Amino acid sequence: MYSRLFNYHDGDFILRSDCPHDDKAMCSSKSVDFRVHRCVLSAASHVFEGMFSLPQPPSEDDVIIPIIPLPEPSGVLDTVLRFVYPMEDPVIATLDELAPVLEAARKYDFMVAVNRLRQRLVAQDFLMASPLRVYGIAVQYDLTEEAWIASKAALDIAISEQELHDDLKHITAYDYHRLVVLREQRARAAVDLLKPPRELKCMQCNGRWEKSRDPPRWWADYKERAKEELLVRPTTRVVFSLPFLQQSAHAGCTGCAASILSSWWFFEKLRRDIDDLPATV
């Protein structure tokens, strides 16, 4: 069966999918032939450039167009070729689709495909949904910049709540340890910043002389809950959100809500200090 898209009448060789033993005579019944151009693949890949530069043995059968059997499924080859040929990039909706395509693109040195896939790997939808998987794929293929980006995104999630996926099998103990150490060190540093300045007051809590040097009542609740949250997710996304602050206001006196509102200068500084902590492996 020929590919619907990659079946050029002037194509001068065929890539055949689903041939696990690289033997065109022992391919799967699902094999698809991609009739493509030697010049296009040679320009896009040093692997194919080197392959085509080798002397070819004389054909022993009546096949006019050379056939190159490849083990990759047809869907993977189709996606890789869409990056190589001058056409619109394919839609890659899941990491399950991306990972095998990236592996094939790297294997055959299609750098134009690799570079586009690296950009897609750290797209916002993947980072928000599965930052740990993105990190695993990045370190598996030595994508340093993408690993940095994913490690920062992983700070926003509880690792124990992430789906256990086969991609994580490729994370070495070294790379996983780096991620854990980053989270723990950042969490401890963030918790250490939870110190109220002397100017943090509530007109009602601190109205009496004997209470004037104490922090407002809402602070104890905020500090305890912020500590718990930062130890799980050492970022500023939750601890400075309005619902989080409102809960502390309810834990204090009737004047604590106004005290929290008037303490915006303190929260802005605390947010900046936490955001400035090391955030990548």
Disulfide bonds with the S-S distance in Angstrom:
Cys19-Cys27 1.76
